[in-house]
Amino acid sequence: MQVSIKWLKDYVDIDETAEEIADRLTMAGVPVEHIVRADKGLEKVITGRIEKITPHPDSDHLLVCQLNMGGDALLQIVTGAQNVREGNVVPVAMVGAVLPDGKKISKGKLRGVVSNGMMCSAGELAMDIEGLPDEQVHGIYILPPDTPVGIPAAQVLGLDDVVLEFELTANRADCFSVIGIAREVAALTGRKLRMPSIEVQESAGVRAADLVSIHIDDKELCRRFSARVLRDVKVAPTPAWMVDRLRGAGIRSINNVVDVTNFVMLELGQPLHAYDYDRIAGHTLTARRAHAGEQLHTLDDSNRIAVGDELVIADSEKPTGLAGIMGGLISEVTDATTAVVLEAASFHGATIRRTARRIGLHSEASGRFERGVDETETIRAVTRAAQLLAEMGACTAAEGTIDIYPAPRVPTVLTFSVRAVAERIGAHIPGEWMASALRSLGFTIEEQGGETYRVVVPSWRGDVTLMEDISEEVARLYGFDNIASKMPSGAVLQGSVSEMQAFVDTMRETFASLGMTEELSFSFTSETALDKLCVPMDSPLRRAIPIMNPLTDEYPLVRTTLLTSILENAARNVARKNLDLRLFDIAPVFFPKALPLTELAEEKLKAAGLLTGRRSPIAWDTDNTVVDFYDAKGVLERFLTVIGVQKYTVERGEHFAMHPGKTAFFKKGRDVIAVLGEIHPTVAANFGIGQNVYVFEMDAETLLRYRRKKSTIKPLPKYPASARDLAIIVDADLTTAEIERVIAKKGGKYFRHATLFDIYAGKQVGEGKKSMAFHLHFQSDDKTLTDEEVDAAFAAILQAVEEQLHAQLRG
């Protein structure tokens, strides 16, 4: 939003400088980002009249001009422009001027003739050159013949202005209008706001309601719909004063009808749209939802296909405009237009925002509807536009305004006490001052006694709904810098993090110490990503929460697993030839208790990791071996050791996204604490990854439940360990975990652990069999073990594996 000081002065007297106004507005919560001077670079450009032109004595294309600059002496300038004539008034850059394009003007000679300045073209003055003749753009810009000489050119060109550029917050929709800003300036400076008198002379006997009919089919998406009909319309250039106002707001002039709608939108904050009356089928306009597949040709000459949730303005045959965003090309006002329907409405902001985002089309109108417009202004807006066009002699207004307003707005009424406001903002301000300040903003105040006031909030302040909002209004008008600073009081509590937060920090540090890199991902996914992951249709992971207003159409769901995010990230890296990856992610996933949502979803914190590519960074002393299942298993085992999860088992398992036979479940009792495996080739291909990928996923709450709460210090053993090797032949489908479980159970009190050091399968052990060799460790904390004690434990283990696992001792 940008507003010129000249335009503000139409509604409020301003004696302060632009810098002072900007500072007051910013300190009152209406931040001014930039102050732009329209005459920058034109400080030494003044008007002059060419009194005499003579040919250059030493050139066929140069002219020597003598100019009257308002003083006694003439100023000599040499020019190569051929469009100048004696008597022309032109802008002259004096010696020492620095033009907007950076050109510096100095005294010089051209072919031996002195030149004391430069006559300027429109391009050199950084003017809007749209519609200007080419000779005015590249040749000298000729001013009107009655232009006074010796005055600043910026004043003549309408560039003697200062523009304030605002960075407004979304809640201050009222400040997206010039009158809204002027109201703030008037309240902050103690001056009176001059509202424009809005009244139009109507053409008697011709009723607007007899010429056009309007309807609202969807009252949720359109709260009010108003229209006026203008006849005898003359589409013509816009008066200079309005062109200047629009230029100060950053809008280029098109024609008087379009410019007036833009002017009123900026002035009152109510967007308007003008339709060519004769191009509206059935002379009917209806606010309705689009039908899926409907086509709409918008003013930007684009054909758009409706999906079915857009709000459109339609005639009796087809949509004629995308409501609140852009009108249709078929009903555009052209030079041939003779009758116009002016429309002003109040549309549902969220619908406008969603549609604008989906089609990638944002406009000045959509920005205002997204933030909320004052629905009580629609009739004033169309009447103001009719008034301005009538004053230009560009139309006659049909009698009456058509207005559909199914559910009129009920004003917001609040009460507040002086004491409550004072306590909230920390300053004791008299109640009379509070009431006066709020009245200056348009609030209706009624004293109820006991320093309590009843407040009727004006229609344009939809952001004021609570007593706390009243406190904010009082504080910002009083001046935040006028409120004395005070040290906070109260009990001082020591800050701390929760057990889970500390645990997450530990997990991050541990993964990072293992050479892995943390990724940060959005909590969004899509059905496509779940399809790529080969998630079964009946899986709980498919019950993802849909997002009402997704950031992009690619991610319309809230994720239920981290695997989609980490694999998409890996795919992006691999596509960019970053093939060696060790990633981890610790983030929440979400599960609804019911769909559609009736209560908060269940949030679960998960941890996931991914390994792929070379085992070691490429170097002269390393080979190109790639990571495998056991690299990933080693990372996971080391991680569990560091965080203190012990006595878990590793079992073969099946997972929809992982390779059969290369998937393991880490379990504590019946709880699965981690799933690890190689991504199935189909899944890898779906994500566009052409190399082996190993992933794991864990539940943080389960890990926290099983981690070691306290660390204990155990002295180093004083007595030597004893070892025995056990080589057995077992069924080929028997897992290491099953064997180690039997060994540990029968190993006795001196058994410490078993280490698998050899596996063999082949004809020597028979079909369906395999040989497995374990190194068994025995040790006592208080004595040296005898051979008899170790042999007895070994014998018990051998007997158990033979009986329970049908193993055979290998000779």
C-alpha positions in Angstrom: 0.0 0.0 0.0 1.4 3.4 -0.9 -0.2 6.9 -0.5 0.9 10.3 -1.6 1.0 13.2 0.8 -1.0 15.3 -1.8 -3.8 12.8 -1.7 -3.8 12.7 2.1 -4.1 16.5 2.2 -7.5 16.1 0.4 -8.9 14.7 3.6 -6.8 16.1 6.4 -4.7 19.2 6.9 -1.0 18.3 7.2 1.6 20.8 8.3 4.1 18.2 9.4 6.9 16.9 7.0 6.5 13.5 5.4 9.2 12.2 7.8 7.3 13.4 10.8 4.0 11.8 9.6 5.8 8.6 8.8 7.4 8.4 12.3 4.0 9.0 14.0 2.2 6.4 11.9 5.0 3.9 12.5 5.0 4.4 16.2 1.2 4.0 16.2 1.4 0.6 14.6 0.9 1.6 11.0 4.5 1.1 9.8 5.9 3.2 6.9 8.6 1.2 5.2 9.9 3.9 2.7 9.5 7.5 1.9 9.8 8.1 -1.8 10.1 11.6 -3.3 8.5 11.7 -6.7 10.8 14.7 -7.7 14.0 12.9 -6.9 16.5 13.9 -9.6 14.4 16.9 -10.7 15.5 19.4 -8.0 17.4 21.5 -10.6 15.0 21.0 -13.5 12.9 24.2 -14.2 10.7 25.4 -17.0 11.9 27.6 -19.8 10.5 29.1 -23.0 12.5 28.9 -26.2 12.7 32.5 -27.5 15.1 32.0 -30.4 16.5 29.0 -32.4 19.4 29.3 -34.8 21.3 26.7 -36.7 24.7 25.6 -35.3 27.4 27.3 -37.3 29.5 24.1 -37.5 26.8 21.3 -37.6 23.9 20.3 -39.8 21.9 18.6 -37.1 22.5 20.8 -34.0 20.4 23.8 -33.0 21.3 26.7 -30.7 18.4 27.7 -28.5 18.0 30.9 -26.4 15.7 30.2 -23.4 13.8 32.5 -21.1 14.2 31.0 -17.6 12.2 33.7 -15.8 15.2 36.0 -15.3 16.7 39.0 -17.2 19.2 37.0 -19.2 18.6 34.3 -21.7 20.1 30.8 -21.3 21.9 29.3 -24.2 21.6 25.5 -24.8 22.7 23.5 -27.8 20.5 20.5 -28.7 20.2 17.9 -31.4 16.5 17.4 -30.9 14.5 18.4 -34.0 11.0 18.7 -32.4 11.6 22.1 -30.7 10.1 25.3 -32.0 10.3 28.9 -30.9 7.7 29.6 -28.2 7.8 26.0 -26.8 7.9 25.7 -23.0 10.2 22.9 -22.0 11.8 21.3 -18.9 15.4 22.4 -18.5 18.1 20.7 -16.4 20.4 23.4 -15.1 24.1 23.0 -14.7 24.8 20.8 -11.6 21.6 18.8 -11.9 21.7 15.0 -11.5 18.7 13.4 -13.4 16.8 10.3 -12.3 18.8 8.1 -14.7 22.1 9.3 -13.0 23.1 11.7 -15.8 25.0 14.7 -14.5 24.6 18.1 -16.2 27.6 20.3 -16.6 28.6 23.3 -18.6 30.2 22.4 -21.9 30.8 23.1 -25.6 29.3 21.3 -28.6 31.4 22.0 -31.7 32.7 25.1 -30.2 29.4 26.6 -29.0 28.7 27.0 -25.2 25.8 25.0 -23.8 24.6 25.8 -20.3 22.3 22.9 -19.4 20.0 20.5 -21.2 16.5 20.4 -22.4 14.9 17.1 -21.3 12.8 14.3 -22.8 10.1 12.4 -20.9 12.3 9.4 -20.6 15.1 11.4 -19.0 12.6 12.8 -16.5 11.5 9.2 -15.6 8.0 10.0 -16.5 5.3 7.5 -17.4 5.8 7.4 -21.2 2.8 5.2 -21.9 0.7 6.8 -24.7 3.2 9.7 -25.4 4.3 10.4 -28.9 7.8 9.0 -29.8 9.2 12.5 -30.3 8.2 13.4 -26.8 9.8 10.2 -25.4 13.1 10.5 -27.2 12.9 14.2 -28.2 12.3 17.2 -26.0 9.2 17.0 -23.8 6.9 20.0 -24.8 4.9 21.5 -21.9 1.5 23.3 -22.4 2.1 26.8 -23.9 0.5 28.5 -20.9 3.0 27.0 -18.5 4.8 29.6 -16.4 8.6 29.8 -16.8 11.2 29.7 -14.1 9.2 27.3 -11.8 10.2 23.7 -10.9 9.3 21.3 -13.6 8.2 18.7 -11.0 5.4 21.1 -10.0 4.1 21.3 -13.6 4.5 17.6 -14.2 2.7 16.7 -11.0 5.8 15.2 -9.5 6.2 17.6 -6.6 4.9 14.9 -4.2 6.1 12.5 -1.5 4.8 8.9 -1.4 4.6 6.9 1.8 5.0 3.1 1.3 3.4 1.1 4.0 4.1 -2.5 5.2 0.8 -3.1 6.8 -0.2 -6.1 9.0 -3.1 -8.2 7.7 -5.4 -7.2 10.6 -5.4 -3.5 9.6 -7.7 -3.9 6.6 -9.0 -0.3 7.2 -5.6 1.1 6.4 -5.7 -0.3 2.9 -7.5 2.9 1.9 -6.4 6.5 1.7 -9.2 7.6 3.9 -8.2 4.9 6.4 -4.6 6.3 6.5 -6.0 9.9 6.6 -8.2 8.9 9.6 -5.1 7.7 11.4 -3.2 10.9 10.6 -6.1 13.0 11.8 -6.3 11.1 15.1 -2.5 11.3 15.7 -2.3 15.0 14.9 -5.5 16.2 16.5 -7.0 17.4 13.3 -10.4 16.9 11.7 -11.0 14.3 9.0 -12.8 15.7 5.9 -14.9 12.9 4.3 -15.8 13.4 0.7 -19.4 14.4 0.1 -20.9 11.6 -1.9 -24.0 12.4 -4.0 -24.8 12.0 -7.6 -27.4 13.6 -9.8 -29.6 10.8 -11.1 -31.4 10.6 -14.4 -35.1 10.7 -13.5 -37.5 8.2 -15.0 -34.8 5.5 -15.8 -34.6 3.1 -12.9 -31.4 1.0 -12.5 -33.6 -2.0 -11.2 -35.4 -2.0 -14.6 -32.1 -2.2 -16.5 -30.2 -4.9 -14.7 -31.0 -7.5 -12.0 -28.5 -8.9 -9.5 -28.6 -12.0 -7.3 -26.6 -13.9 -4.6 -26.8 -17.7 -4.9 -24.2 -18.4 -2.2 -24.8 -16.2 0.8 -21.8 -17.7 2.7 -19.3 -16.5 0.0 -21.0 -13.2 -0.8 -22.6 -11.2 2.0 -23.6 -8.2 0.0 -23.9 -7.3 -3.7 -24.6 -3.7 -4.9 -24.8 -2.2 -8.3 -25.4 1.1 -10.2 -26.1 1.6 -13.9 -24.4 4.4 -15.9 -25.8 5.5 -19.3 -24.4 7.8 -22.0 -20.9 6.7 -21.0 -18.0 8.4 -22.8 -14.8 6.5 -22.4 -12.0 9.1 -22.5 -8.7 10.1 -21.0 -8.7 10.7 -17.2 -8.3 14.2 -15.8 -4.8 15.1 -14.8 -5.6 15.4 -11.1 -6.8 11.9 -10.9 -3.9 10.5 -12.9 -1.6 12.2 -10.4 -3.4 10.6 -7.5 -3.2 7.1 -9.1 0.4 7.5 -10.0 1.2 8.3 -6.4 -0.4 5.0 -5.5 1.6 3.1 -8.1 -1.3 2.6 -10.6 -1.0 3.5 -14.3 -3.9 5.4 -15.9 -5.9 3.4 -18.5 -9.2 5.4 -19.1 -11.6 7.4 -17.1 -14.0 4.5 -16.3 -11.3 2.0 -15.1 -9.3 4.8 -13.4 -12.4 5.9 -11.4 -12.9 2.3 -10.1 -9.3 2.1 -9.1 -9.5 5.6 -7.5 -12.6 4.6 -5.4 -11.0 1.3 -4.4 -7.9 3.2 -3.1 -9.9 6.0 -1.6 -12.6 4.0 0.3 -10.9 0.5 0.4 -13.9 -1.1 -1.5 -12.9 -2.8 -4.7 -15.2 -2.1 -7.7 -15.7 -3.6 -11.1 -17.2 -2.1 -14.2 -19.0 -4.2 -16.8 -20.0 -3.3 -20.3 -23.8 -3.3 -19.9 -24.5 -4.4 -23.5 -22.2 -7.4 -23.2 -23.9 -8.9 -20.1 -26.2 -11.7 -21.3 -29.7 -11.3 -20.0 -28.6 -8.1 -18.2 -28.3 -10.3 -15.1 -25.4 -10.7 -12.7 -25.3 -13.5 -10.1 -22.7 -14.2 -7.4 -22.4 -18.0 -7.4 -19.9 -20.9 -7.1 -18.3 -21.9 -10.4 -19.2 -25.2 -11.9 -16.3 -27.7 -12.3 -14.9 -27.4 -15.8 -16.4 -24.0 -16.5 -14.2 -21.7 -18.6 -13.5 -18.1 -17.8 -11.5 -15.7 -20.0 -10.0 -13.1 -17.6 -8.8 -9.6 -18.4 -5.2 -10.8 -18.6 -6.2 -12.7 -21.7 -5.9 -16.1 -20.0 -8.4 -19.0 -20.2 -9.0 -20.5 -16.8 -10.8 -23.8 -16.0 -12.8 -23.8 -12.8 -12.4 -26.6 -10.3 -15.8 -25.9 -8.7 -15.0 -24.0 -5.5 -14.3 -20.6 -7.0 -16.7 -17.7 -6.5 -17.7 -16.1 -9.8 -19.9 -13.3 -11.1 -22.0 -14.8 -13.9 -24.5 -13.5 -16.4 -27.4 -15.6 -17.6 -25.1 -17.7 -19.7 -21.6 -17.8 -18.4 -19.1 -16.4 -15.8 -18.2 -12.8 -16.6 -15.6 -12.4 -13.8 -13.6 -14.1 -11.2 -15.1 -12.6 -8.1 -12.8 -10.4 -6.1 -9.8 -11.1 -8.3 -10.2 -10.2 -11.9 -13.0 -9.4 -14.3 -13.8 -11.3 -17.6 -12.5 -10.2 -20.9 -15.9 -10.6 -22.6 -17.5 -7.9 -20.4 -14.5 -5.5 -20.5 -15.2 -1.8 -20.8 -13.8 -0.6 -24.2 -13.8 2.6 -26.2 -17.1 1.4 -27.8 -18.8 1.1 -24.4 -21.9 3.3 -23.9 -23.4 1.9 -20.7 -21.7 0.5 -17.6 -22.8 -1.6 -14.7 -20.8 -0.7 -11.6 -20.5 -3.6 -9.0 -19.4 -3.5 -5.4 -19.6 -6.5 -3.2 -18.4 -8.2 0.0 -16.8 -11.6 -0.6 -15.6 -14.3 1.7 -11.9 -13.5 2.2 -10.6 -17.1 2.7 -12.2 -18.2 -0.6 -10.7 -15.3 -2.5 -7.3 -16.0 -1.0 -7.5 -19.8 -1.8 -8.5 -19.2 -5.4 -5.9 -16.4 -6.0 -3.2 -18.7 -4.6 -4.2 -21.7 -6.6 -4.3 -19.9 -10.0 -1.3 -17.7 -9.1 -3.2 -14.4 -9.7 -3.2 -11.7 -7.1 -4.6 -8.2 -7.6 -5.2 -5.0 -5.6 -8.8 -6.1 -5.2 -8.0 -9.7 -4.0 -5.5 -8.3 -1.5 -8.3 -6.2 0.1 -10.9 -9.0 0.0 -8.4 -11.4 1.6 -8.0 -9.0 4.6 -11.7 -8.1 4.8 -13.6 -5.1 3.4 -16.2 -3.0 5.1 -19.5 -4.4 3.7 -21.4 -1.2 4.7 -19.4 0.8 2.0 -20.7 -0.9 -1.1 -23.4 1.6 -1.9 -21.2 4.6 -1.1 -18.5 3.1 -3.4 -20.7 2.7 -6.5 -22.3 6.1 -5.8 -18.9 7.7 -5.4 -17.7 6.2 -8.7 -20.9 7.4 -10.5 -20.4 10.9 -9.0 -16.8 11.2 -10.2 -17.7 10.1 -13.7 -20.7 12.4 -13.8 -18.6 15.3 -12.7 -16.2 14.5 -15.6 -19.2 14.7 -18.0 -18.6 11.0 -18.8 -22.1 9.6 -17.9 -25.5 10.0 -16.5 -26.6 7.8 -13.6 -29.7 5.7 -13.7 -32.1 6.2 -10.8 -31.5 4.2 -7.7 -29.0 1.6 -6.5 -29.6 -2.1 -6.6 -28.6 -3.8 -3.3 -28.8 -7.4 -2.1 -27.9 -7.6 1.6 -29.4 -10.8 3.1 -27.9 -10.6 6.6 -27.0 -7.0 7.6 -24.0 -6.6 9.8 -24.6 -6.3 13.5 -22.3 -3.8 15.1 -19.8 -5.0 17.7 -20.5 -3.5 21.1 -17.9 -3.6 23.9 -17.5 -2.1 27.4 -14.3 -1.1 29.2 -13.3 0.6 32.4 -10.6 3.2 32.7 -9.0 1.2 35.5 -8.8 -2.0 33.4 -7.2 -0.3 30.4 -4.7 1.6 32.7 -3.7 -1.6 34.4 -3.3 -3.4 31.1 -1.1 -0.8 29.4 0.8 0.4 32.5 -0.2 4.1 32.3 -2.9 6.1 34.1 -4.7 8.0 31.4 -7.9 10.0 32.1 -11.1 8.5 30.9 -12.1 11.7 29.0 -8.8 11.4 27.0 -9.5 7.8 26.2 -13.0 8.5 25.0 -11.8 11.5 22.9 -9.0 9.4 21.3 -11.4 6.6 20.4 -14.0 9.0 18.9 -11.2 10.4 16.6 -11.0 6.9 15.1 -14.7 6.7 14.5 -15.7 4.7 17.6 -19.0 5.7 19.2 -18.5 6.2 23.0 -21.1 6.4 25.7 -20.2 6.9 29.3 -22.0 4.6 31.7 -20.7 6.0 35.0 -18.0 4.9 37.3 -15.4 5.5 34.6 -17.0 2.7 32.5 -17.7 3.3 28.8 -19.8 1.5 26.2 -18.2 1.3 22.8 -19.8 0.7 19.4 -17.0 -0.4 17.1 -17.1 1.2 13.6 -17.8 -1.1 10.7 -14.3 -0.7 9.2 -12.5 -1.9 12.3 -13.2 -5.7 12.1 -10.0 -6.3 14.0 -11.5 -4.8 17.2 -13.5 -7.5 19.0 -12.3 -7.5 22.6 -11.6 -5.1 25.5 -7.9 -5.9 25.0 -8.2 -4.4 21.5 -9.6 -1.2 23.0 -6.5 -1.1 25.3 -4.2 -1.4 22.2 -6.0 1.5 20.5 -5.7 3.7 23.5 -2.0 2.8 24.0 -0.9 3.5 20.4 -2.7 6.8 20.3 -1.3 7.8 23.6 2.1 6.8 22.3 4.1 3.8 23.4 7.1 6.0 24.0 5.0 8.0 26.5 4.4 4.9 28.7 7.0 4.7 31.4 9.2 1.7 31.4 8.9 -0.5 34.5 10.9 -3.5 35.7 8.8 -6.7 35.7 7.8 -8.1 39.0 6.9 -11.5 40.2 8.4 -14.8 41.2 11.5 -15.8 39.3 11.4 -19.3 38.1 14.3 -21.2 36.8 13.9 -22.1 33.2 14.3 -25.7 32.0 13.5 -28.0 29.2 11.2 -31.0 29.4 12.5 -34.5 29.5 11.5 -35.0 25.9 13.2 -31.8 24.7 16.4 -32.9 26.4 16.1 -36.3 24.9 15.6 -34.9 21.4 18.8 -32.8 21.9 20.6 -35.9 22.9 19.4 -37.8 19.8 20.4 -34.9 17.5 23.9 -34.8 19.0 24.3 -38.5 18.7 23.3 -38.7 15.1 25.5 -35.8 14.3 28.5 -37.5 16.0 27.9 -40.6 13.8 28.5 -38.4 10.7 24.9 -37.8 9.8 23.3 -34.5 8.7 20.0 -33.3 9.9 17.3 -32.3 7.4 14.5 -29.9 8.1 11.3 -30.7 6.3 7.7 -29.4 6.1 5.1 -31.5 7.9 3.2 -32.0 4.7 2.8 -34.8 2.2 0.4 -36.1 -0.5 -1.4 -39.2 -1.7 1.2 -39.3 -4.5 4.1 -39.6 -2.0 2.2 -42.4 -0.1 1.7 -44.2 -3.4 5.4 -43.9 -4.2 6.1 -45.4 -0.7 3.7 -48.3 -1.6 1.7 -47.7 1.5 -1.3 -50.2 1.6 -4.7 -48.7 1.1 -5.9 -50.0 4.4 -2.9 -48.7 6.3 -3.4 -46.1 9.1 -0.8 -44.0 7.3 -3.4 -43.4 4.6 -5.7 -41.6 7.2 -3.8 -38.3 6.7 -5.4 -35.0 7.7 -6.3 -32.8 4.6 -5.2 -29.2 4.8 -8.0 -26.7 4.1 -5.6 -24.1 2.7 -2.4 -25.9 1.6 0.7 -23.8 0.7 0.9 -25.6 -2.6 -1.3 -28.2 -4.4 1.6 -30.6 -4.2 1.3 -31.1 -0.5 -2.4 -31.1 0.6 -2.0 -33.5 3.5 -0.4 -33.6 7.0 2.2 -36.4 7.0 1.9 -39.6 8.9 5.5 -40.9 8.4 8.9 -39.3 8.0 9.9 -41.7 5.3 8.1 -39.7 2.6 10.0 -36.5 3.6 13.4 -38.1 3.9 13.1 -40.1 0.6 12.0 -37.0 -1.3 15.0 -35.1 0.1 17.3 -37.9 -0.9 15.7 -37.9 -4.4 16.4 -34.2 -4.8 20.0 -34.7 -3.8 20.5 -37.7 -6.1 19.0 -35.8 -9.0 21.7 -33.2 -8.4 24.5 -35.8 -8.4 24.9 -35.6 -4.6 25.0 -39.4 -4.2 26.6 -39.9 -0.8 24.0 -39.2 1.8 23.7 -39.8 5.6 20.5 -38.0 6.7 18.4 -37.9 9.8 15.2 -36.1 10.7 13.5 -35.7 14.1 10.0 -34.3 13.7 6.3 -34.9 14.5 3.8 -36.9 12.5 0.0 -36.5 13.0 -2.8 -39.0 13.2 -6.5 -38.0 13.4 -8.8 -39.5 15.9 -11.6 -39.1 13.4 -12.1 -37.6 9.9 -13.3 -34.9 9.4 -11.5 -33.5 12.5 -13.6 -32.9 15.5 -10.7 -32.6 18.0 -7.0 -32.2 18.0 -5.0 -34.8 16.2 -2.6 -37.1 18.0 0.9 -35.9 17.5 3.8 -38.4 17.6 7.5 -37.5 17.5 9.5 -39.7 15.2 13.1 -40.1 14.2 14.2 -41.3 10.8 17.6 -41.9 9.1 18.8 -42.6 5.6 22.1 -43.9 4.3 23.2 -44.3 0.6 26.2 -44.0 -1.5 29.9 -44.6 -0.7 31.0 -45.8 2.7 33.9 -43.3 2.8 34.6 -40.0 1.2 36.4 -40.3 -2.1 40.1 -40.0 -1.8 43.3 -41.6 -3.1 43.6 -44.0 -0.2 39.9 -45.2 -0.1 38.0 -47.5 -2.3 34.5 -47.0 -3.7 32.7 -49.6 -1.6 29.1 -48.5 -0.9 27.2 -48.7 2.4 25.1 -51.8 3.0 22.5 -53.1 5.5 25.1 -53.6 8.2 26.4 -50.0 8.0 22.8 -48.8 8.7 22.4 -51.5 11.4 25.7 -50.3 13.0 24.6 -46.7 13.1 21.3 -47.7 14.7 23.0 -50.0 17.2 25.5 -47.3 18.2 22.7 -44.8 18.5 20.7 -47.1 20.8 23.8 -47.7 22.9 24.5 -44.0 23.4 21.0 -43.1 24.4 20.9 -46.0 26.8 18.5 -48.6 25.2 19.7 -52.0 26.2 18.7 -55.7 26.0 16.7 -55.4 22.8 16.4 -58.0 20.2 16.8 -57.8 16.4 14.3 -59.9 14.4 13.6 -60.3 10.7 10.4 -58.6 9.7 8.4 -57.3 6.7 7.6 -53.7 5.8 5.7 -52.4 2.8 8.5 -50.0 1.7 11.4 -52.3 2.4 13.2 -55.2 0.7 12.0 -58.6 1.9 14.8 -60.4 3.6 16.6 -57.1 4.3 14.3 -55.7 6.9 14.8 -55.9 10.7 12.7 -55.0 13.7 14.4 -53.8 16.9 12.2 -54.9 19.8 11.9 -54.6 23.5 9.5 -57.2 24.6 6.5 -56.8 22.3 7.3 -53.1 21.4 9.0 -52.3 18.2 11.5 -49.5 18.9 12.9 -49.3 15.4 12.4 -50.5 11.9 15.4 -50.8 9.6 15.8 -52.0 6.1 16.8 -51.5 2.5 14.3 -49.6 0.5 12.4 -51.9 -2.0 13.6 -51.4 -5.6 10.1 -50.4 -6.6 9.9 -47.7 -4.0 13.4 -46.5 -4.9 12.4 -46.3 -8.6 9.2 -44.5 -7.7 11.3 -41.7 -6.0 13.8 -41.7 -8.9 16.7 -43.1 -6.9 18.9 -45.5 -8.8 21.0 -46.8 -6.0 20.6 -48.9 -2.8 19.0 -46.9 0.0 18.8 -47.9 3.7 16.4 -46.2 6.1 15.2 -46.6 9.6 12.3 -45.0 11.6 11.7 -44.9 15.3 9.2 -43.6 17.8 10.7 -41.1 20.2 8.3 -41.7 23.0 9.0 -45.5 22.9 12.8 -44.8 22.9 12.4 -42.4 25.9 10.4 -45.1 27.8 13.2 -47.7 27.4 16.3 -45.6 27.6 18.5 -46.0 30.7 17.5 -43.3 33.1 20.7 -43.3 35.2 24.2 -44.1 34.2 26.2 -46.4 36.5 29.9 -46.6 36.8 31.3 -50.2 36.8 35.0 -50.8 37.6 37.1 -52.5 35.0 37.3 -56.3 35.5 40.2 -57.5 37.7 40.1 -61.1 36.6 40.7 -62.5 33.1 38.0 -63.6 30.8 37.6 -67.1 29.4 36.3 -68.0 25.9 34.9 -70.9 24.0 34.0 -71.2 20.3 30.7 -72.8 19.4 30.2 -73.9 15.8 26.8 -75.4 15.1 24.8 -76.4 12.0 21.2 -75.1 12.1 18.2 -74.6 9.8 18.9 -71.9 7.2 15.8 -69.8 8.2 16.9 -69.6 11.9 18.0 -66.1 12.9 21.0 -65.0 14.8 18.8 -63.4 17.4 17.0 -66.6 18.1 20.3 -68.5 18.7 21.8 -65.7 20.9 18.6 -65.7 23.0 19.0 -69.4 23.8 22.7 -69.0 24.5 22.2 -66.1 26.8 19.4 -67.9 28.7 21.5 -71.0 29.4 24.9 -69.3 29.7 24.8 -69.0 33.5 25.9 -66.2 35.8 29.3 -65.9 34.3 28.2 -65.6 30.7 28.8 -62.1 29.3 28.0 -62.1 25.5 28.3 -64.1 22.3 29.9 -62.8 19.0 29.0 -64.3 15.7 32.2 -64.6 13.6 31.4 -67.0 10.8 28.5 -68.1 8.7 28.7 -70.8 6.0 26.1 -72.3 3.7 26.9 -74.9 1.1 27.0 -78.5 0.1 29.2 -79.5 3.1 26.5 -78.7 5.6 23.5 -79.9 3.4 20.6 -78.2 1.7 18.5 -76.0 3.9 21.2 -75.8 6.5 23.9 -73.3 7.5 26.9 -73.3 9.8 27.2 -70.5 12.4 30.2 -70.0 14.7 30.0 -68.0 17.9 32.7 -66.7 20.2 31.4 -67.1 23.8 32.8 -64.9 26.6 32.7 -65.8 30.3 34.0 -63.7 33.1 33.6 -63.2 36.9 33.9 -60.0 38.9 35.4 -61.7 42.0 37.6 -64.6 40.8 39.4 -66.3 38.0 37.1 -68.9 36.4 38.3 -72.5 36.3 38.0 -74.7 33.2 35.5 -76.8 34.9 33.2 -73.9 35.5 33.4 -72.6 31.9 33.1 -76.1 30.5 29.9 -76.7 32.5 28.4 -73.5 31.2 29.4 -74.4 27.6 27.9 -77.8 28.0 24.6 -76.3 29.2 24.6 -74.0 26.1 25.3 -76.8 23.7 22.6 -79.0 25.2 20.1 -76.2 24.9 20.8 -75.4 21.3 20.6 -79.1 20.4 17.3 -79.6 22.1 15.6 -76.3 21.4 17.0 -75.4 18.0 17.8 -78.9 16.7 21.3 -77.8 16.1 24.2 -80.1 15.5 27.7 -79.5 16.8 30.0 -79.1 13.8 33.1 -81.2 13.8 
